[in-house]
């Protein structure tokens, strides 16, 4: 079957858009593509990474978005970033406000990885794939 869809944008509804945008700019070097009242879109290399206020979720998508995403416990997910230097990126992210969960370490299969949470509790995985 032919692919009929293309992944275009990741939207995360957050309490504080500006705080979250600054975190991702400082921790990972992402730049803003555009910002407006209640939203910021970051450039992460080909996919839009949109941070939107929770208030905008109900205004933009009506009650449907609110009931589907804000009023429920979201399924767990991870933002996984391939980075050049896991240790330095981890330290920069923690300094920018991330909660460290798993310090940088080498895996048995040879990659270097680490895990942390952004200021909203979103799980972030860092890795440097060596193989």
The first five atom37 places (N, CA, C, CB, O) and aatype in JSON, in Angstrom:
{
  "aatype": [20, 20, 20, 20, 20, 20, 20, 20, 20, 20, 20, 20, 20, 20, 20, 20, 20, 20, 20, 20, 20, 20, 20, 20, 20, 20, 20, 20, 20, 20, 20, 20, 20, 20, 20, 20, 20, 20, 20, 20, 20, 20, 20, 20, 20, 20, 20, 20, 20, 20, 20, 20, 20, 20, 20, 20, 20, 20, 20, 20, 20, 20, 20, 20, 20, 20, 20, 20, 20, 20, 20, 20, 20, 20, 20, 20, 20, 20, 20, 20, 20, 20, 20, 20, 20, 20, 20, 20, 20, 20, 20, 20, 20, 20, 20, 20, 20, 20, 20, 20, 20, 20, 20, 20, 20, 20, 20, 20, 20, 20, 20, 20, 20, 20, 20, 20, 20, 20, 20, 20, 20, 20, 20, 20, 20, 20, 20, 20, 20, 20, 20],
  "atom_mask": [
    [1, 1, 1, 1, 1],
    [1, 1, 1, 1, 1],
    [1, 1, 1, 1, 1],
    [1, 1, 1, 1, 1],
    [1, 1, 1, 1, 1],
    [1, 1, 1, 1, 1],
    [1, 1, 1, 1, 1],
    [1, 1, 1, 1, 1],
    [1, 1, 1, 1, 1],
    [1, 1, 1, 1, 1],
    [1, 1, 1, 1, 1],
    [1, 1, 1, 1, 1],
    [1, 1, 1, 1, 1],
    [1, 1, 1, 1, 1],
    [1, 1, 1, 1, 1],
    [1, 1, 1, 1, 1],
    [1, 1, 1, 1, 1],
    [1, 1, 1, 1, 1],
    [1, 1, 1, 1, 1],
    [1, 1, 1, 1, 1],
    [1, 1, 1, 1, 1],
    [1, 1, 1, 1, 1],
    [1, 1, 1, 1, 1],
    [1, 1, 1, 1, 1],
    [1, 1, 1, 1, 1],
    [1, 1, 1, 1, 1],
    [1, 1, 1, 1, 1],
    [1, 1, 1, 1, 1],
    [1, 1, 1, 1, 1],
    [1, 1, 1, 1, 1],
    [1, 1, 1, 1, 1],
    [1, 1, 1, 1, 1],
    [1, 1, 1, 1, 1],
    [1, 1, 1, 1, 1],
    [1, 1, 1, 1, 1],
    [1, 1, 1, 1, 1],
    [1, 1, 1, 1, 1],
    [1, 1, 1, 1, 1],
    [1, 1, 1, 1, 1],
    [1, 1, 1, 1, 1],
    [1, 1, 1, 1, 1],
    [1, 1, 1, 1, 1],
    [1, 1, 1, 1, 1],
    [1, 1, 1, 1, 1],
    [1, 1, 1, 1, 1],
    [1, 1, 1, 1, 1],
    [1, 1, 1, 1, 1],
    [1, 1, 1, 1, 1],
    [1, 1, 1, 1, 1],
    [1, 1, 1, 1, 1],
    [1, 1, 1, 1, 1],
    [1, 1, 1, 1, 1],
    [1, 1, 1, 1, 1],
    [1, 1, 1, 1, 1],
    [1, 1, 1, 1, 1],
    [1, 1, 1, 1, 1],
    [1, 1, 1, 1, 1],
    [1, 1, 1, 1, 1],
    [1, 1, 1, 1, 1],
    [1, 1, 1, 1, 1],
    [1, 1, 1, 1, 1],
    [1, 1, 1, 1, 1],
    [1, 1, 1, 1, 1],
    [1, 1, 1, 1, 1],
    [1, 1, 1, 1, 1],
    [1, 1, 1, 1, 1],
    [1, 1, 1, 1, 1],
    [1, 1, 1, 1, 1],
    [1, 1, 1, 1, 1],
    [1, 1, 1, 1, 1],
    [1, 1, 1, 1, 1],
    [1, 1, 1, 1, 1],
    [1, 1, 1, 1, 1],
    [1, 1, 1, 1, 1],
    [1, 1, 1, 1, 1],
    [1, 1, 1, 1, 1],
    [1, 1, 1, 1, 1],
    [1, 1, 1, 1, 1],
    [1, 1, 1, 1, 1],
    [1, 1, 1, 1, 1],
    [1, 1, 1, 1, 1],
    [1, 1, 1, 1, 1],
    [1, 1, 1, 1, 1],
    [1, 1, 1, 1, 1],
    [1, 1, 1, 1, 1],
    [1, 1, 1, 1, 1],
    [1, 1, 1, 1, 1],
    [1, 1, 1, 1, 1],
    [1, 1, 1, 1, 1],
    [1, 1, 1, 1, 1],
    [1, 1, 1, 1, 1],
    [1, 1, 1, 1, 1],
    [1, 1, 1, 1, 1],
    [1, 1, 1, 1, 1],
    [1, 1, 1, 1, 1],
    [1, 1, 1, 1, 1],
    [1, 1, 1, 1, 1],
    [1, 1, 1, 1, 1],
    [1, 1, 1, 1, 1],
    [1, 1, 1, 1, 1],
    [1, 1, 1, 1, 1],
    [1, 1, 1, 1, 1],
    [1, 1, 1, 1, 1],
    [1, 1, 1, 1, 1],
    [1, 1, 1, 1, 1],
    [1, 1, 1, 1, 1],
    [1, 1, 1, 1, 1],
    [1, 1, 1, 1, 1],
    [1, 1, 1, 1, 1],
    [1, 1, 1, 1, 1],
    [1, 1, 1, 1, 1],
    [1, 1, 1, 1, 1],
    [1, 1, 1, 1, 1],
    [1, 1, 1, 1, 1],
    [1, 1, 1, 1, 1],
    [1, 1, 1, 1, 1],
    [1, 1, 1, 1, 1],
    [1, 1, 1, 1, 1],
    [1, 1, 1, 1, 1],
    [1, 1, 1, 1, 1],
    [1, 1, 1, 1, 1],
    [1, 1, 1, 1, 1],
    [1, 1, 1, 1, 1],
    [1, 1, 1, 1, 1],
    [1, 1, 1, 1, 1],
    [1, 1, 1, 1, 1],
    [1, 1, 1, 1, 1],
    [1, 1, 1, 1, 1],
    [1, 1, 1, 1, 1],
    [1, 1, 1, 1, 1],
    [1, 1, 1, 1, 1]
  ],
  "atom_positions": [
    [[0.83, -1.18, 0.0], [0.0, 0.0, 0.0], [0.88, 1.24, 0.0], [-0.95, 0.0, 1.21], [1.85, 1.32, 0.75]],
    [[0.55, 2.19, -0.82], [1.32, 3.43, -0.92], [1.05, 4.33, 0.29], [0.98, 4.17, -2.22], [-0.07, 4.35, 0.82]],
    [[2.06, 5.04, 0.72], [1.9, 5.98, 1.82], [1.05, 7.15, 1.34], [3.29, 6.48, 2.34], [1.34, 7.76, 0.31]],
    [[0.01, 7.47, 2.09], [-0.89, 8.55, 1.69], [-0.83, 9.74, 2.64], [-2.3, 8.04, 1.6], [-1.55, 10.72, 2.46]],
    [[0.01, 9.65, 3.65], [0.13, 10.75, 4.61], [1.6, 11.05, 4.84], [-0.58, 10.41, 5.94], [2.47, 10.2, 4.62]],
    [[1.87, 12.24, 5.3], [3.23, 12.67, 5.59], [3.23, 13.33, 6.96], [3.78, 13.66, 4.49], [2.38, 14.18, 7.24]],
    [[4.16, 12.95, 7.82], [4.25, 13.56, 9.14], [4.71, 15.0, 8.97], [5.22, 12.77, 10.08], [5.76, 15.25, 8.37]],
    [[3.93, 15.92, 9.48], [4.17, 17.33, 9.22], [4.52, 18.14, 10.46], [2.99, 17.91, 8.58], [5.4, 19.0, 10.42]],
    [[3.83, 17.85, 11.57], [3.98, 18.71, 12.74], [3.69, 17.94, 14.02], [3.05, 19.92, 12.62], [2.79, 17.11, 14.08]],
    [[4.47, 18.25, 15.04], [4.22, 17.74, 16.38], [3.74, 18.93, 17.2], [5.52, 17.07, 17.01], [4.42, 19.95, 17.28]],
    [[2.58, 18.8, 17.81], [2.02, 19.87, 18.64], [1.97, 19.38, 20.08], [0.58, 20.29, 18.13], [1.46, 18.3, 20.37]],
    [[2.51, 20.19, 20.98], [2.43, 19.9, 22.4], [1.72, 21.09, 23.06], [3.86, 19.66, 23.03], [2.11, 22.24, 22.88]],
    [[0.67, 20.78, 23.82], [-0.07, 21.82, 24.54], [0.59, 22.0, 25.91], [-1.58, 21.45, 24.69], [0.7, 21.05, 26.68]],
    [[1.03, 23.21, 26.19], [1.8, 23.49, 27.4], [1.16, 24.63, 28.19], [3.26, 23.85, 27.04], [0.33, 25.39, 27.67]],
    [[1.55, 24.73, 29.44], [1.04, 25.8, 30.29], [1.72, 27.12, 29.97], [1.24, 25.45, 31.76], [1.06, 28.16, 29.92]],
    [[3.03, 27.11, 29.75], [3.8, 28.33, 29.51], [4.59, 28.18, 28.21], [4.76, 28.64, 30.71], [5.64, 27.54, 28.19]],
    [[4.08, 28.75, 27.14], [4.7, 28.62, 25.82], [6.09, 29.24, 25.81], [3.81, 29.28, 24.74], [7.03, 28.63, 25.31]],
    [[6.23, 30.45, 26.33], [7.51, 31.15, 26.28], [8.59, 30.39, 27.06], [7.36, 32.57, 26.83], [9.7, 30.23, 26.57]],
    [[8.26, 29.94, 28.26], [9.22, 29.17, 29.06], [9.65, 27.91, 28.31], [8.6, 28.79, 30.43], [10.84, 27.58, 28.27]],
    [[8.69, 27.22, 27.72], [9.0, 25.98, 27.01], [9.82, 26.26, 25.76], [7.71, 25.25, 26.63], [10.76, 25.51, 25.47]],
    [[9.49, 27.3, 25.03], [10.26, 27.65, 23.83], [11.71, 27.99, 24.2], [9.61, 28.85, 23.09], [12.64, 27.54, 23.54]],
    [[11.89, 28.78, 25.24], [13.25, 29.12, 25.68], [14.02, 27.87, 26.08], [13.21, 30.11, 26.86], [15.22, 27.75, 25.8]],
    [[13.34, 26.93, 26.75], [14.0, 25.68, 27.13], [14.54, 24.96, 25.9], [13.02, 24.77, 27.9], [15.72, 24.6, 25.88]],
    [[13.72, 24.75, 24.88], [14.16, 24.02, 23.69], [15.2, 24.8, 22.88], [12.97, 23.7, 22.82], [16.06, 24.19, 22.25]],
    [[15.13, 26.11, 22.89], [16.15, 26.92, 22.22], [17.49, 26.77, 22.94], [15.72, 28.41, 22.18], [18.53, 26.57, 22.3]],
    [[17.47, 26.88, 24.26], [18.7, 26.82, 25.05], [19.28, 25.41, 25.09], [18.44, 27.31, 26.47], [20.48, 25.23, 24.9]],
    [[18.45, 24.43, 25.32], [18.93, 23.06, 25.49], [19.38, 22.42, 24.19], [17.85, 22.21, 26.1], [20.37, 21.69, 24.17]],
    [[18.67, 22.7, 23.08], [18.94, 21.98, 21.83], [19.28, 22.87, 20.65], [17.76, 21.16, 21.48], [19.57, 22.36, 19.57]],
    [[19.27, 24.17, 20.84], [19.64, 25.08, 19.76], [18.57, 25.24, 18.68], [20.89, 24.6, 19.13], [18.88, 25.73, 17.59]],
    [[17.32, 24.84, 18.97], [16.26, 25.02, 17.99], [15.98, 26.51, 17.84], [14.97, 24.25, 18.41], [16.14, 27.28, 18.79]],
    [[15.55, 26.91, 16.65], [15.23, 28.32, 16.42], [13.75, 28.47, 16.13], [16.06, 28.9, 15.26], [13.08, 27.53, 15.68]],
    [[13.25, 29.65, 16.39], [11.82, 29.91, 16.17], [11.57, 30.2, 14.7], [11.34, 31.1, 17.03], [12.24, 31.01, 14.07]],
    [[10.58, 29.51, 14.17], [10.12, 29.79, 12.81], [9.12, 30.93, 12.85], [9.49, 28.54, 12.16], [9.14, 31.83, 12.0]],
    [[8.23, 30.89, 13.83], [7.28, 31.98, 14.02], [6.64, 31.83, 15.41], [6.18, 31.98, 12.9], [6.62, 30.75, 16.0]],
    [[6.13, 32.96, 15.89], [5.44, 32.99, 17.18], [4.24, 33.91, 17.06], [6.39, 33.46, 18.32], [4.2, 34.8, 16.21]],
    [[3.27, 33.68, 17.9], [2.09, 34.52, 17.98], [1.48, 34.36, 19.34], [1.08, 34.18, 16.87], [2.06, 33.72, 20.22]],
    [[0.32, 34.91, 19.52], [-0.34, 34.83, 20.81], [-0.71, 33.38, 21.12], [-1.6, 35.72, 20.85], [-1.58, 32.79, 20.47]],
    [[-0.04, 32.82, 22.1], [-0.35, 31.46, 22.55], [0.34, 30.35, 21.79], [-1.78, 31.25, 22.46], [0.02, 29.18, 22.0]],
    [[1.28, 30.66, 20.9], [1.97, 29.59, 20.19], [3.36, 30.01, 19.74], [1.15, 29.15, 18.98], [3.64, 31.19, 19.56]],
    [[4.21, 29.02, 19.56], [5.52, 29.19, 18.94], [5.79, 27.94, 18.13], [6.66, 29.43, 20.02], [5.49, 26.82, 18.57]],
    [[6.34, 28.13, 16.95], [6.74, 27.01, 16.1], [8.25, 27.02, 16.02], [6.08, 27.08, 14.68], [8.85, 28.02, 15.62]],
    [[8.86, 25.9, 16.39], [10.32, 25.77, 16.36], [10.75, 24.99, 15.13], [10.83, 25.08, 17.64], [10.04, 24.1, 14.66]],
    [[11.92, 25.33, 14.62], [12.51, 24.62, 13.49], [13.41, 23.52, 14.06], [13.32, 25.59, 12.55], [14.42, 23.8, 14.71]],
    [[13.03, 22.26, 13.8], [13.81, 21.13, 14.29], [14.32, 20.27, 13.14], [12.98, 20.28, 15.25], [14.58, 19.08, 13.31]],
    [[14.46, 20.88, 11.97], [15.04, 20.17, 10.85], [14.04, 19.4, 10.02], [16.07, 19.24, 11.33], [14.17, 18.18, 9.87]],
    [[13.05, 20.08, 9.47], [12.14, 19.43, 8.54], [10.74, 19.16, 9.05], [12.72, 18.19, 8.12], [9.82, 18.98, 8.25]],
    [[10.56, 19.11, 10.36], [9.24, 18.89, 10.94], [8.95, 20.08, 11.85], [9.17, 17.53, 11.73], [9.82, 20.52, 12.6]],
    [[7.75, 20.59, 11.78], [7.39, 21.69, 12.67], [7.15, 21.14, 14.08], [6.11, 22.45, 12.15], [6.46, 20.13, 14.26]],
    [[7.72, 21.8, 15.05], [7.54, 21.47, 16.46], [6.81, 22.64, 17.07], [8.92, 21.18, 17.19], [7.4, 23.69, 17.34]],
    [[5.51, 22.47, 17.3], [4.65, 23.56, 17.71], [4.32, 23.45, 19.18], [3.37, 23.57, 16.88], [3.86, 22.41, 19.66]],
    [[4.55, 24.53, 19.9], [4.19, 24.63, 21.3], [2.98, 25.54, 21.36], [5.38, 25.17, 22.19], [3.06, 26.7, 20.95]],
    [[1.87, 25.03, 21.87], [0.65, 25.81, 21.92], [0.11, 25.84, 23.34], [-0.4, 25.25, 20.95], [0.21, 24.86, 24.08]],
    [[-0.47, 26.98, 23.7], [-1.04, 27.1, 25.05], [-2.26, 26.21, 25.17], [-1.4, 28.56, 25.37], [-2.94, 25.92, 24.18]],
    [[-2.51, 25.77, 26.38], [-3.7, 24.95, 26.62], [-4.97, 25.72, 26.28], [-3.74, 24.47, 28.09], [-5.95, 25.14, 25.81]],
    [[-4.96, 27.03, 26.51], [-6.12, 27.85, 26.16], [-6.35, 27.84, 24.66], [-5.94, 29.29, 26.67], [-7.49, 27.81, 24.2]],
    [[-5.29, 27.87, 23.89], [-5.4, 27.85, 22.44], [-5.97, 26.52, 21.96], [-4.03, 28.12, 21.79], [-6.64, 26.46, 20.93]],
    [[-5.7, 25.46, 22.68], [-6.21, 24.14, 22.29], [-7.73, 24.14, 22.25], [-5.71, 23.05, 23.25], [-8.33, 23.58, 21.33]],
    [[-8.35, 24.75, 23.22], [-9.81, 24.76, 23.24], [-10.36, 25.76, 22.24], [-10.32, 25.08, 24.63], [-11.42, 25.53, 21.66]],
    [[-9.67, 26.87, 22.02], [-10.14, 27.86, 21.06], [-9.96, 27.37, 19.63], [-9.4, 29.18, 21.26], [-10.85, 27.5, 18.8]],
    [[-8.8, 26.81, 19.36], [-8.45, 26.39, 18.01], [-9.22, 25.15, 17.57], [-6.96, 26.13, 17.93], [-9.72, 25.09, 16.45]],
    [[-9.3, 24.17, 18.43], [-9.95, 22.92, 18.06], [-11.29, 22.71, 18.7], [-9.07, 21.8, 18.4], [-11.91, 21.66, 18.53]],
    [[-11.75, 23.71, 19.44], [-13.03, 23.56, 20.1], [-12.96, 22.52, 21.21], [-14.11, 23.18, 19.1], [-11.88, 22.16, 21.68]],
    [[-14.11, 22.05, 21.62], [-14.18, 21.08, 22.7], [-13.57, 19.73, 22.33], [-15.6, 20.88, 23.12], [-13.15, 18.98, 23.2]],
    [[-13.53, 19.42, 21.04], [-12.99, 18.12, 20.62], [-11.55, 17.96, 21.06], [-13.09, 17.97, 19.11], [-11.2, 16.94, 21.66]],
    [[-10.7, 18.95, 20.77], [-9.29, 18.87, 21.16], [-9.18, 18.82, 22.67], [-8.49, 20.05, 20.6], [-8.4, 18.03, 23.21]],
    [[-9.95, 19.64, 23.36], [-9.89, 19.66, 24.81], [-10.24, 18.3, 25.39], [-10.83, 20.73, 25.36], [-9.53, 17.8, 26.27]],
    [[-11.31, 17.7, 24.93], [-11.72, 16.41, 25.47], [-10.78, 15.3, 25.08], [-13.11, 16.08, 25.0], [-10.6, 14.34, 25.84]],
    [[-10.17, 15.41, 23.91], [-9.28, 14.33, 23.46], [-7.91, 14.4, 24.11], [-9.13, 14.39, 21.95], [-7.29, 13.36, 24.34]],
    [[-7.43, 15.6, 24.43], [-6.05, 15.67, 24.89], [-5.86, 16.29, 26.27], [-5.26, 16.44, 23.91], [-4.99, 15.85, 27.01]],
    [[-6.62, 17.27, 26.61], [-6.37, 17.97, 27.87], [-7.07, 17.34, 29.06], [-6.78, 19.4, 27.75], [-6.58, 17.44, 30.19]],
    [[-8.2, 16.7, 28.83], [-8.97, 16.14, 29.93], [-8.63, 14.69, 30.23], [-10.42, 16.26, 29.62], [-9.28, 14.06, 31.07]],
    [[-7.63, 14.17, 29.57], [-7.25, 12.76, 29.76], [-5.77, 12.65, 30.07], [-7.61, 11.93, 28.51], [-4.99, 13.58, 29.82]],
    [[-5.41, 11.53, 30.59], [-3.99, 11.24, 30.74], [-3.48, 10.77, 29.39], [-3.73, 10.17, 31.86], [-3.97, 9.79, 28.84]],
    [[-2.52, 11.48, 28.88], [-1.99, 11.15, 27.56], [-1.2, 9.85, 27.62], [-1.11, 12.29, 27.02], [-0.58, 9.55, 28.64]],
    [[-1.21, 9.09, 26.54], [-0.35, 7.91, 26.5], [1.11, 8.34, 26.57], [-0.62, 7.06, 25.22], [1.47, 9.4, 26.06]],
    [[1.93, 7.55, 27.19], [3.34, 7.94, 27.3], [4.01, 7.98, 25.93], [4.09, 6.97, 28.23], [3.74, 7.14, 25.07]],
    [[4.87, 8.95, 25.75], [5.64, 9.06, 24.53], [6.98, 9.7, 24.87], [4.88, 9.87, 23.44], [7.17, 10.24, 25.96]],
    [[7.89, 9.63, 23.94], [9.23, 10.18, 24.12], [9.6, 10.99, 22.9], [10.26, 9.07, 24.38], [9.39, 10.56, 21.77]],
    [[10.17, 12.17, 23.13], [10.81, 12.92, 22.06], [12.25, 12.43, 22.02], [10.71, 14.5, 22.27], [13.0, 12.63, 22.99]],
    [[12.64, 11.81, 20.95], [13.99, 11.23, 20.84], [14.82, 12.08, 19.89], [13.93, 9.76, 20.34], [14.45, 12.3, 18.74]],
    [[15.95, 12.57, 20.39], [16.84, 13.41, 19.6], [18.19, 12.73, 19.43], [17.01, 14.79, 20.25], [18.81, 12.29, 20.4]],
    [[18.63, 12.65, 18.2], [19.99, 12.2, 17.9], [20.88, 13.43, 18.01], [20.1, 11.51, 16.46], [20.69, 14.39, 17.26]],
    [[21.82, 13.42, 18.9], [22.67, 14.59, 19.15], [24.13, 14.23, 18.93], [22.45, 15.13, 20.58], [24.52, 13.07, 19.02]],
    [[24.92, 15.23, 18.65], [26.35, 15.02, 18.41], [27.08, 14.64, 19.68], [26.97, 16.27, 17.8], [27.95, 13.76, 19.68]],
    [[26.72, 15.31, 20.78], [27.4, 15.08, 22.05], [26.37, 14.93, 23.16], [28.38, 16.24, 22.37], [25.81, 15.92, 23.63]],
    [[26.12, 13.7, 23.58], [25.09, 13.41, 24.57], [25.38, 14.1, 25.9], [24.98, 11.9, 24.79], [24.49, 14.73, 26.47]],
    [[26.6, 14.01, 26.39], [26.93, 14.56, 27.71], [26.73, 16.07, 27.76], [28.37, 14.21, 28.08], [26.12, 16.59, 28.69]],
    [[27.24, 16.78, 26.76], [27.13, 18.24, 26.73], [25.68, 18.67, 26.55], [27.99, 18.82, 25.6], [25.24, 19.63, 27.18]],
    [[24.93, 17.97, 25.7], [23.53, 18.31, 25.49], [22.73, 18.06, 26.76], [22.94, 17.5, 24.32], [21.87, 18.86, 27.13]],
    [[22.99, 16.95, 27.42], [22.32, 16.62, 28.68], [22.58, 17.72, 29.72], [22.81, 15.24, 29.22], [21.64, 18.19, 30.36]],
    [[23.83, 18.12, 29.87], [24.19, 19.16, 30.85], [23.51, 20.48, 30.5], [25.71, 19.35, 30.9], [23.01, 21.17, 31.4]],
    [[23.48, 20.85, 29.23], [22.84, 22.08, 28.79], [21.33, 22.04, 29.06], [23.11, 22.33, 27.29], [20.75, 23.03, 29.5]],
    [[20.7, 20.89, 28.8], [19.26, 20.75, 29.03], [18.94, 20.84, 30.52], [18.77, 19.41, 28.46], [17.96, 21.49, 30.89]],
    [[19.74, 20.21, 31.36], [19.51, 20.28, 32.81], [19.68, 21.71, 33.3], [20.49, 19.33, 33.57], [18.89, 22.19, 34.11]],
    [[20.71, 22.4, 32.8], [20.91, 23.81, 33.17], [19.75, 24.69, 32.71], [22.23, 24.33, 32.58], [19.46, 25.71, 33.34]],
    [[19.1, 24.3, 31.62], [17.97, 25.06, 31.08], [16.66, 24.73, 31.78], [17.83, 24.8, 29.59], [15.65, 25.37, 31.51]],
    [[16.66, 23.74, 32.69], [15.46, 23.44, 33.46], [14.93, 22.02, 33.33], [14.42, 24.36, 33.08], [13.87, 21.72, 33.88]],
    [[15.62, 21.15, 32.63], [15.17, 19.76, 32.5], [15.38, 19.0, 33.8], [15.91, 19.05, 31.34], [16.28, 19.3, 34.58]],
    [[14.54, 18.0, 34.01], [14.7, 17.09, 35.14], [15.49, 15.88, 34.67], [13.31, 16.67, 35.73], [15.02, 15.15, 33.8]],
    [[16.69, 15.65, 35.22], [17.46, 14.48, 34.79], [16.81, 13.19, 35.28], [18.89, 14.57, 35.31], [16.39, 13.1, 36.43]],
    [[16.73, 12.21, 34.41], [16.15, 10.91, 34.77], [17.19, 9.8, 34.69], [14.97, 10.58, 33.86], [17.24, 8.92, 35.55]],
    [[18.01, 9.83, 33.66], [19.02, 8.8, 33.43], [20.25, 9.49, 32.87], [18.5, 7.66, 32.46], [20.23, 9.99, 31.75]],
    [[21.32, 9.5, 33.64], [22.55, 10.17, 33.21], [23.1, 9.53, 31.94], [23.6, 10.11, 34.32], [22.8, 8.37, 31.65]],
    [[23.89, 10.28, 31.18], [24.5, 9.73, 29.97], [25.32, 8.48, 30.28], [25.38, 10.78, 29.3], [26.08, 8.42, 31.24]],
    [[25.13, 7.47, 29.43], [25.89, 6.23, 29.59], [25.92, 5.48, 28.27], [25.27, 5.35, 30.71], [25.11, 5.71, 27.37]],
    [[26.88, 4.58, 28.17], [27.01, 3.74, 26.99], [26.13, 2.5, 27.16], [28.49, 3.33, 26.74], [26.07, 1.91, 28.23]],
    [[25.46, 2.13, 26.09], [24.63, 0.92, 26.11], [25.46, -0.29, 25.74], [23.43, 1.06, 25.16], [26.58, -0.17, 25.24]],
    [[24.9, -1.45, 25.98], [25.59, -2.7, 25.62], [25.73, -2.85, 24.12], [24.84, -3.9, 26.19], [26.6, -3.6, 23.66]],
    [[24.9, -2.15, 23.33], [24.98, -2.23, 21.87], [25.84, -1.11, 21.28], [23.59, -2.17, 21.25], [25.98, -1.01, 20.06]],
    [[26.43, -0.25, 22.17], [27.42, 0.71, 21.72], [26.98, 2.14, 21.54], [27.94, 0.25, 20.48], [27.81, 3.0, 21.22]],
    [[25.69, 2.44, 21.73], [25.23, 3.82, 21.62], [25.4, 4.52, 22.96], [23.74, 3.87, 21.17], [25.52, 3.87, 24.0]],
    [[25.42, 5.83, 22.93], [25.45, 6.63, 24.16], [24.08, 7.26, 24.29], [26.61, 7.72, 24.15], [23.59, 7.88, 23.34]],
    [[23.44, 7.13, 25.46], [22.08, 7.63, 25.65], [21.92, 8.32, 26.99], [21.08, 6.48, 25.52], [22.76, 8.19, 27.89]],
    [[20.83, 9.08, 27.13], [20.44, 9.71, 28.39], [18.95, 10.04, 28.28], [21.3, 11.0, 28.69], [18.4, 10.13, 27.19]],
    [[18.31, 10.23, 29.44], [16.9, 10.6, 29.46], [16.66, 11.71, 30.48], [16.02, 9.38, 29.78], [17.31, 11.77, 31.53]],
    [[15.71, 12.59, 30.15], [15.33, 13.68, 31.03], [13.89, 14.09, 30.72], [16.3, 14.88, 30.88], [13.28, 13.56, 29.79]],
    [[13.36, 15.03, 31.48], [12.01, 15.56, 31.25], [12.1, 17.07, 31.04], [11.06, 15.22, 32.44], [12.86, 17.76, 31.73]],
    [[11.33, 17.57, 30.09], [11.28, 19.01, 29.87], [10.47, 19.67, 30.98], [10.68, 19.34, 28.47], [9.94, 18.97, 31.84]],
    [[10.36, 21.01, 31.01], [9.63, 21.68, 32.09], [8.15, 21.29, 32.2], [9.73, 23.15, 31.91], [7.52, 21.56, 33.22]],
    [[7.59, 20.66, 31.16], [6.2, 20.21, 31.19], [6.05, 18.75, 31.55], [5.55, 20.46, 29.86], [4.94, 18.23, 31.64]],
    [[7.18, 18.06, 31.77], [7.15, 16.64, 32.1], [7.28, 15.73, 30.9], [5.9, 16.33, 32.82], [7.18, 14.51, 31.05]],
    [[7.5, 16.3, 29.71], [7.64, 15.48, 28.5], [8.98, 14.74, 28.56], [7.56, 16.37, 27.21], [10.03, 15.33, 28.81]],
    [[8.91, 13.42, 28.31], [10.11, 12.59, 28.31], [10.95, 12.88, 27.06], [9.74, 11.09, 28.37], [10.43, 12.9, 25.95]],
    [[12.24, 13.1, 27.27], [13.18, 13.36, 26.17], [14.29, 12.33, 26.24], [13.76, 14.81, 26.23], [14.89, 12.11, 27.29]],
    [[14.54, 11.69, 25.11], [15.67, 10.77, 25.0], [16.75, 11.4, 24.14], [15.22, 9.42, 24.4], [16.47, 11.97, 23.08]],
    [[17.98, 11.3, 24.59], [19.13, 11.76, 23.82], [19.94, 10.55, 23.44], [19.99, 12.79, 24.63], [20.12, 9.64, 24.24]],
    [[20.43, 10.53, 22.22], [21.26, 9.41, 21.81], [22.28, 9.84, 20.79], [20.41, 8.28, 21.26], [22.08, 10.78, 20.02]],
    [[23.37, 9.12, 20.79], [24.37, 9.22, 19.74], [24.55, 7.81, 19.22], [25.73, 9.85, 20.26], [25.18, 6.97, 19.86]],
    [[24.0, 7.57, 18.05], [24.04, 6.23, 17.45], [25.43, 6.01, 16.86], [22.93, 6.07, 16.35], [25.92, 6.82, 16.08]],
    [[26.04, 4.92, 17.26], [27.42, 4.64, 16.82], [27.49, 3.53, 15.78], [28.27, 4.28, 18.01], [28.59, 3.18, 15.34]],
    [[26.37, 2.99, 15.39], [26.47, 1.86, 14.49], [25.68, 1.94, 13.27], [26.12, 0.69, 15.16], [25.71, 1.02, 12.45]]
  ]
}
